[in-house]
């Protein structure tokens, strides 16, 4: 049976407290002004083992481009081979688990699929979606049974046409019908789909170590514990208090957290309800310990800053009108140079002199140390640790999170770059601080997103 061979997750650094949004306990994760569904998908995927990937599946309800393959930018940033097959799905938050099931089908056909799911969930101010939502990403690699850390042993699905949650093209906020109506229709469907998945797996409810119950309206799946006779300790924490529901990414994010502490032999039921229901049963294998990512979901959650003002968040999401900078509009990135420099711009490949081993970012043809010409080899720097050589605060350059922290970083093994910092408290910056690179959206000019890399404190 096919299964998950590796995985990774990503929760943004910033949090917005519900008190700041008008009341309530806890906080929600919010993507920074320079993050979107593509950049977060890249971050989640970087912790997975991508060495054998030949298929890419990207699921989101918040694509940066409405018409352009967003998955292509993800593939370029992860330096996946150009021969990769890419598919993008969306329109419903159930497509996160749906994409994972498609990845299982691809693995059953002999392929290795990277399934990355990412969402920036935006709700109307003071609404339940704004307070209860969250932003995050998760990535799974699927492959054959002998490589699996968790194998698929059962699944079931249902598709239902009803007016529950919807958003028209061009609308910023989703609409939702009265919640009791959705629960009346989708509650029984969720119960039935969960039961059919367990029957397909030949697993009893009492055998389950963890149950992930995800839905746009939690009342849609509230009847499953009673219908299956589940105990409270079997129900996974749905991260409502400190992350929020992260759209299409949520079922996978909670699954990743369960896998972070799962033991061989554990059986996990995952249910995701929206316009119907998908359910999957997985069994954890003895390869789980070796297959875990460097950073757990709890580690991402613990690395946080929650003092962002509410009006700042509204500006980041372009909900609150504000005076634009008194500067010329940013130029649209040009297609030819982006194409010529794709390996540098997206994959963050520099060069290293084969004569004296000096490293260069951006890549060079002439070595400034030994003078060698055309003696360079490409080298990936995205995962190489770096540290601050010097820095400055720019209070004049326009940014949605002032000031701009501009730094010169030295990479381990050689190589130096001037770049911006992300996810940083300016008061804490010091020369010698250890940093890591992160894929971000620098700006959008005339409708074109300009992606590149920034440095951030290690998380």
C-alpha positions as CSV (number, residue, x, y, z in Angstrom):
1,X,0.0,0.0,0.0
2,X,1.3,3.5,-0.7
3,X,2.0,5.9,2.1
4,X,3.6,9.1,3.3
5,X,7.4,8.9,3.1
6,X,8.3,12.3,4.6
7,X,6.6,15.5,5.5
8,X,7.2,19.1,6.6
9,X,5.1,22.0,8.0
10,X,5.2,25.7,8.3
11,X,3.5,28.2,10.6
12,X,4.3,31.9,10.1
13,X,6.1,33.8,12.8
14,X,3.4,36.4,13.4
15,X,0.3,36.0,15.5
16,X,-2.7,38.2,16.0
17,X,-4.5,38.0,19.3
18,X,-8.3,37.6,19.2
19,X,-8.4,40.3,21.9
20,X,-6.9,42.7,19.3
21,X,-9.7,41.7,16.9
22,X,-12.4,42.7,19.3
23,X,-12.5,39.9,21.9
24,X,-12.0,36.3,22.6
25,X,-9.2,34.1,23.9
26,X,-6.1,32.9,22.1
27,X,-4.5,34.0,18.8
28,X,-4.3,33.1,15.2
29,X,-1.3,32.6,12.9
30,X,-0.9,35.3,10.2
31,X,1.3,35.3,7.2
32,X,3.6,38.3,7.0
33,X,3.1,41.0,4.4
34,X,5.8,39.3,2.3
35,X,4.3,35.8,2.5
36,X,1.6,34.1,0.4
37,X,0.4,30.6,-0.3
38,X,3.3,29.9,-2.6
39,X,6.1,31.1,-0.3
40,X,4.6,29.2,2.7
41,X,4.3,26.0,0.5
42,X,8.0,26.3,-0.3
43,X,8.9,26.7,3.4
44,X,6.8,23.6,4.4
45,X,8.3,21.5,1.6
46,X,12.0,22.3,2.5
47,X,11.9,20.0,5.5
48,X,10.7,17.0,3.4
49,X,12.9,14.6,1.5
50,X,12.4,15.7,-2.1
51,X,15.2,13.6,-3.7
52,X,12.8,11.2,-5.6
53,X,9.9,13.5,-6.3
54,X,8.5,13.4,-9.9
55,X,5.0,14.8,-9.3
56,X,3.9,18.0,-7.6
57,X,0.4,18.6,-6.3
58,X,-0.4,22.1,-5.0
59,X,-3.7,22.8,-3.2
60,X,-4.9,26.2,-2.0
61,X,-8.0,28.4,-1.9
62,X,-5.8,31.6,-1.9
63,X,-3.6,31.3,-5.1
64,X,-1.3,34.4,-5.7
65,X,-2.1,34.1,-9.4
66,X,-5.7,33.3,-10.6
67,X,-4.3,32.2,-14.0
68,X,-0.7,31.1,-14.0
69,X,0.6,27.9,-12.6
70,X,1.6,28.8,-9.0
71,X,3.1,25.3,-8.6
72,X,5.7,26.3,-11.2
73,X,7.2,28.9,-8.8
74,X,7.2,26.3,-6.0
75,X,9.0,23.8,-8.2
76,X,11.6,26.4,-9.2
77,X,12.2,27.5,-5.6
78,X,12.7,23.8,-4.5
79,X,14.9,23.1,-7.6
80,X,12.7,20.2,-8.7
81,X,13.5,18.8,-12.1
82,X,11.9,20.4,-15.1
83,X,10.5,17.0,-16.1
84,X,8.2,17.1,-13.1
85,X,4.4,16.7,-13.5
86,X,2.5,19.6,-11.8
87,X,-1.1,19.9,-10.9
88,X,-3.0,22.6,-9.0
89,X,-6.3,22.3,-7.2
90,X,-8.5,24.5,-5.1
91,X,-11.9,26.1,-4.7
92,X,-12.7,24.2,-1.5
93,X,-10.8,23.7,1.7
94,X,-11.4,20.0,1.5
95,X,-8.9,19.9,-1.4
96,X,-6.1,19.7,1.1
97,X,-6.9,16.1,2.1
98,X,-8.2,15.5,-1.5
99,X,-4.7,16.4,-2.8
100,X,-3.1,14.0,-0.3
101,X,-5.4,11.2,-1.5
102,X,-4.4,12.1,-5.1
103,X,-0.8,11.8,-4.0
104,X,-1.6,8.3,-2.6
105,X,-3.0,7.4,-6.0
106,X,0.1,8.7,-7.7
107,X,2.3,6.6,-5.3
108,X,0.2,3.5,-6.1
109,X,1.0,4.1,-9.8
110,X,4.7,4.1,-9.0
111,X,5.4,7.8,-8.6
112,X,6.7,10.0,-5.8
113,X,4.5,13.0,-5.3
114,X,5.1,16.1,-3.3
115,X,1.7,17.3,-2.0
116,X,2.0,20.8,-0.7
117,X,-1.1,22.6,0.8
118,X,-1.0,26.2,1.8
119,X,-3.6,28.9,2.6
120,X,-3.9,32.5,3.7
121,X,-7.3,32.7,5.3
122,X,-8.9,36.1,5.1
123,X,-12.2,36.9,6.8
124,X,-14.4,40.0,6.9
125,X,-13.5,42.2,9.9
126,X,-15.3,41.1,13.1
127,X,-16.5,37.9,11.5
128,X,-16.0,34.3,12.7
129,X,-13.7,33.5,9.8
130,X,-11.3,36.3,10.6
131,X,-11.1,35.3,14.3
132,X,-11.2,31.6,13.8
133,X,-9.0,31.4,10.7
134,X,-5.2,31.0,10.5
135,X,-2.4,30.9,7.9
136,X,-0.1,27.9,7.5
137,X,1.3,25.3,5.1
138,X,2.0,21.6,5.1
139,X,3.8,19.2,2.7
140,X,3.8,15.4,2.3
141,X,5.8,13.2,0.0
142,X,4.0,10.0,-1.0
143,X,5.7,6.9,-2.2
144,X,5.6,3.0,-2.1
145,X,4.9,0.9,1.0
146,X,8.5,-0.1,1.7
147,X,9.5,3.6,2.1
148,X,6.4,4.8,4.1
149,X,6.5,6.3,7.5
150,X,2.6,6.0,7.5
151,X,0.7,4.0,5.0
152,X,-2.8,4.5,3.7
153,X,-5.0,1.6,4.7
154,X,-8.5,2.9,4.0
155,X,-10.4,5.9,2.6
156,X,-13.8,7.1,1.6
157,X,-15.3,10.2,0.0
158,X,-18.6,12.0,-0.6
159,X,-19.5,15.0,-2.7
160,X,-22.5,17.1,-2.0
161,X,-24.0,20.1,-3.8
162,X,-25.2,22.6,-1.2
163,X,-24.8,26.3,-0.6
164,X,-22.7,26.4,2.5
165,X,-19.4,28.3,2.0
166,X,-18.8,30.2,-1.3
167,X,-16.8,33.1,-2.8
168,X,-17.2,34.6,-6.3
169,X,-14.2,35.5,-8.4
170,X,-12.9,38.9,-7.3
171,X,-14.5,38.7,-3.9
172,X,-12.1,39.1,-0.9
173,X,-14.3,37.5,1.7
174,X,-16.1,34.1,1.7
175,X,-19.8,33.9,2.4
176,X,-21.4,31.2,4.6
177,X,-25.0,30.1,5.0
178,X,-26.6,29.8,8.4
179,X,-24.5,27.2,10.2
180,X,-27.3,25.0,11.4
181,X,-28.3,24.3,7.8
182,X,-24.8,23.1,6.9
183,X,-24.5,20.9,10.0
184,X,-27.9,19.4,9.3
185,X,-26.8,18.3,5.8
186,X,-23.1,17.6,6.3
187,X,-23.2,16.1,9.8
188,X,-24.7,12.8,8.6
189,X,-22.5,12.7,5.5
190,X,-19.4,13.2,7.7
191,X,-20.5,10.3,10.0
192,X,-21.1,8.0,7.1
193,X,-17.9,8.8,5.3
194,X,-15.8,8.3,8.5
195,X,-17.5,4.9,9.1
196,X,-16.9,3.8,5.4
197,X,-13.2,4.7,5.7
198,X,-12.8,2.6,8.8
199,X,-14.7,-0.3,7.1
200,X,-12.4,0.0,4.1
201,X,-9.4,-0.2,6.4
202,X,-10.8,-3.0,8.5
203,X,-10.1,-0.9,11.6
204,X,-12.4,-0.5,14.7
205,X,-12.9,3.0,16.2
206,X,-11.3,1.7,19.5
207,X,-8.1,0.9,17.6
208,X,-7.5,4.6,16.6
209,X,-4.7,6.4,18.3
210,X,-5.7,9.8,16.9
211,X,-8.7,11.3,15.1
212,X,-8.4,14.5,13.1
213,X,-11.8,16.2,12.5
214,X,-11.6,19.2,10.2
215,X,-14.5,21.2,8.7
216,X,-15.3,24.8,7.7
217,X,-18.0,24.6,10.4
218,X,-16.9,22.4,13.3
219,X,-20.5,21.4,14.0
220,X,-20.4,19.5,10.7
221,X,-18.1,16.9,12.3
222,X,-19.2,17.3,15.9
223,X,-21.3,14.1,15.8
224,X,-18.5,11.8,14.7
225,X,-17.1,11.1,18.2
226,X,-20.5,9.9,19.4
227,X,-21.3,8.0,16.2
228,X,-18.0,6.1,16.4
229,X,-17.9,5.8,20.2
230,X,-14.6,7.7,20.5
231,X,-12.9,8.7,23.7
232,X,-11.9,12.3,24.3
233,X,-8.2,11.3,24.4
234,X,-8.5,10.0,20.8
235,X,-9.4,13.4,19.4
236,X,-6.5,15.5,18.1
237,X,-6.0,19.0,19.2
238,X,-7.3,21.1,16.3
239,X,-5.0,24.1,17.2
240,X,-7.9,26.5,17.6
241,X,-6.3,28.4,20.5
242,X,-2.9,29.3,19.0
243,X,-3.1,28.8,15.2
244,X,-6.7,28.9,14.0
245,X,-8.2,26.9,11.1
246,X,-5.8,27.2,8.2
247,X,-8.1,26.5,5.3
248,X,-7.1,23.7,2.9
249,X,-3.9,23.2,5.0
250,X,-5.6,22.5,8.2
251,X,-6.3,18.7,8.1
252,X,-2.7,18.1,6.9
253,X,-1.2,20.4,9.5
254,X,-2.9,18.6,12.4
255,X,-2.0,15.3,10.8
256,X,1.6,16.4,10.7
257,X,1.5,17.3,14.4
258,X,0.1,13.9,15.2
259,X,2.9,12.2,13.2
260,X,5.4,14.3,15.2
261,X,4.7,12.2,18.2
262,X,3.1,9.0,16.8
263,X,4.4,5.5,17.5
264,X,4.8,2.6,15.1
265,X,1.4,0.8,14.7
266,X,-0.7,3.8,15.6
267,X,-3.8,4.2,13.4
268,X,-5.0,7.7,12.5
269,X,-8.3,8.8,11.1
270,X,-8.4,12.1,9.2
271,X,-11.7,13.6,8.2
272,X,-12.2,16.8,6.2
273,X,-15.7,18.2,5.5
274,X,-16.6,20.9,3.0
275,X,-19.0,20.4,0.0
276,X,-19.0,16.8,1.0
277,X,-16.3,14.8,2.9
278,X,-13.0,13.0,2.5
279,X,-11.7,10.5,5.1
280,X,-8.5,8.6,5.2
281,X,-7.1,6.0,7.6
282,X,-3.3,5.7,8.0
283,X,-1.1,3.3,9.9
284,X,2.2,4.5,11.2
285,X,5.2,2.3,10.4
286,X,8.6,1.7,12.2
287,X,10.2,4.2,9.8
288,X,8.4,7.1,11.5
289,X,11.3,8.3,13.7
290,X,13.8,8.5,10.9
291,X,11.2,10.2,8.6
292,X,10.3,13.1,10.9
293,X,11.3,16.7,9.8
294,X,13.9,18.8,11.6
295,X,11.2,21.1,12.9
296,X,8.0,19.9,14.4
297,X,4.7,21.7,14.2
298,X,5.0,22.6,17.9
299,X,8.4,24.1,17.3
300,X,6.9,26.3,14.5
301,X,4.0,27.3,16.8
302,X,6.4,28.2,19.7
303,X,8.5,30.5,17.5
304,X,6.1,33.4,17.5
305,X,5.5,37.1,18.0
306,X,2.0,38.2,18.9
307,X,2.2,42.0,19.3
308,X,1.1,42.9,15.8
309,X,-1.5,45.7,15.9
310,X,-4.9,44.9,14.3
311,X,-4.6,47.8,11.9
312,X,-1.2,46.6,10.7
313,X,-2.8,43.2,9.9
314,X,-5.6,44.9,8.0
315,X,-3.0,46.8,5.9
316,X,-1.1,43.6,5.2
317,X,-4.3,42.0,3.8
318,X,-5.2,45.2,1.9
319,X,-8.5,45.5,3.8
320,X,-7.8,48.9,5.4
321,X,-7.2,51.7,3.0
322,X,-4.1,53.8,3.8
323,X,-2.0,56.5,2.1
324,X,0.5,54.9,-0.3
325,X,4.2,55.8,-0.2
326,X,5.1,59.1,-1.9
327,X,7.3,57.4,-4.3
328,X,7.0,56.1,-7.9
329,X,5.2,52.8,-8.3
330,X,7.4,49.7,-8.3
331,X,8.3,48.5,-11.8
332,X,6.9,45.2,-13.0
333,X,9.6,42.4,-13.0
334,X,10.6,41.6,-16.6
335,X,10.1,38.1,-17.9
336,X,13.4,37.7,-19.8
337,X,15.8,38.4,-16.9
338,X,13.7,36.4,-14.5
339,X,13.9,33.4,-16.9
340,X,17.7,33.8,-17.5
341,X,18.4,34.0,-13.8
342,X,15.8,31.5,-12.6
343,X,18.2,29.2,-10.8
344,X,19.6,32.1,-8.8
345,X,16.3,34.0,-8.2
346,X,14.1,31.0,-7.3
347,X,16.5,28.2,-6.4
348,X,19.1,30.5,-4.7
349,X,22.0,28.9,-6.5
350,X,25.3,30.8,-6.3
351,X,28.7,29.7,-7.6
352,X,32.0,28.4,-6.1
353,X,35.4,28.7,-7.6
354,X,36.9,25.3,-8.3
355,X,40.4,26.7,-7.9
356,X,40.3,28.5,-4.6
357,X,36.8,27.5,-3.2
358,X,35.6,31.0,-2.9
359,X,31.8,31.3,-2.9
360,X,29.7,33.9,-4.7
361,X,26.2,35.2,-4.4
362,X,24.9,36.0,-7.0
363,X,26.8,33.6,-9.2
364,X,29.9,34.9,-10.9
365,X,32.1,33.8,-13.8
366,X,35.3,35.5,-12.6
367,X,36.7,34.8,-9.2
368,X,37.6,38.0,-7.3
369,X,40.0,36.0,-5.1
370,X,42.2,34.1,-7.5
371,X,41.3,35.7,-10.8
372,X,40.2,32.4,-12.4
373,X,37.8,32.7,-15.3
374,X,35.0,30.3,-16.0
375,X,36.2,28.0,-13.3
376,X,32.9,28.1,-11.3
377,X,30.5,25.4,-10.3
378,X,26.9,26.0,-9.2
379,X,26.1,25.5,-5.5
380,X,22.9,25.7,-3.6
381,X,22.9,28.1,-0.7
382,X,19.2,28.0,0.4
383,X,19.9,25.6,3.3
384,X,23.4,26.9,4.2
385,X,23.5,28.6,7.6
386,X,24.6,32.2,7.6
387,X,25.3,35.0,10.1
388,X,25.2,38.7,10.3
389,X,28.4,40.5,9.3
390,X,26.9,44.0,9.5
391,X,23.5,45.6,9.3
392,X,21.6,48.9,9.1
393,X,18.1,50.1,9.7
394,X,16.5,51.9,6.8
395,X,13.7,54.2,8.0
396,X,13.2,55.9,4.6
397,X,12.6,52.8,2.4
398,X,8.9,51.9,2.2
399,X,7.8,48.7,3.9
400,X,4.6,47.5,5.6
401,X,6.7,46.5,8.6
402,X,9.2,49.4,9.2
403,X,12.1,49.7,9.4
404,X,13.7,47.7,6.6
405,X,16.5,45.7,8.3
406,X,19.3,45.5,5.6
407,X,22.1,43.1,6.4
408,X,25.3,41.7,5.0
409,X,25.4,38.0,5.7
410,X,28.3,35.5,5.5
411,X,27.5,31.9,4.6
412,X,29.1,29.0,6.3
413,X,31.9,27.7,4.0
414,X,32.2,31.1,2.2
415,X,29.9,33.4,0.4
416,X,28.5,36.9,1.2
417,X,25.2,38.5,0.3
418,X,23.4,41.8,1.0
419,X,19.8,41.1,1.7
420,X,16.7,42.1,3.7
421,X,15.8,40.4,7.0
422,X,12.3,39.0,7.7
423,X,10.5,38.0,10.9
424,X,12.8,40.1,13.0
425,X,12.5,42.4,16.0
426,X,14.9,45.3,15.1
427,X,15.8,45.8,18.8
428,X,17.2,42.3,19.0
429,X,19.5,42.3,15.9
430,X,23.2,41.8,16.7
431,X,26.3,41.2,14.6
432,X,27.1,37.5,14.6
433,X,23.5,36.4,14.9
434,X,22.8,33.1,13.3
435,X,20.4,33.3,10.4
436,X,18.7,31.1,7.8
437,X,17.3,31.9,4.4
438,X,13.5,32.1,3.7
439,X,11.6,32.4,0.4
440,X,9.5,35.5,0.2
441,X,7.6,37.8,-2.1
442,X,9.6,41.0,-2.2
443,X,6.8,43.1,-3.9
444,X,4.2,43.0,-6.5
445,X,4.6,45.4,-9.4
446,X,1.9,46.0,-12.0
447,X,0.4,42.6,-11.2
448,X,3.6,40.5,-11.2
449,X,4.8,39.0,-8.0
450,X,8.6,39.3,-7.5
451,X,9.8,36.4,-5.4
452,X,13.3,36.1,-3.9
453,X,15.0,35.2,-0.7
454,X,15.5,37.0,2.6
455,X,17.3,36.1,5.8
456,X,15.6,35.5,9.1
457,X,16.6,34.5,12.7
458,X,16.8,30.7,13.0
459,X,13.4,29.2,14.0
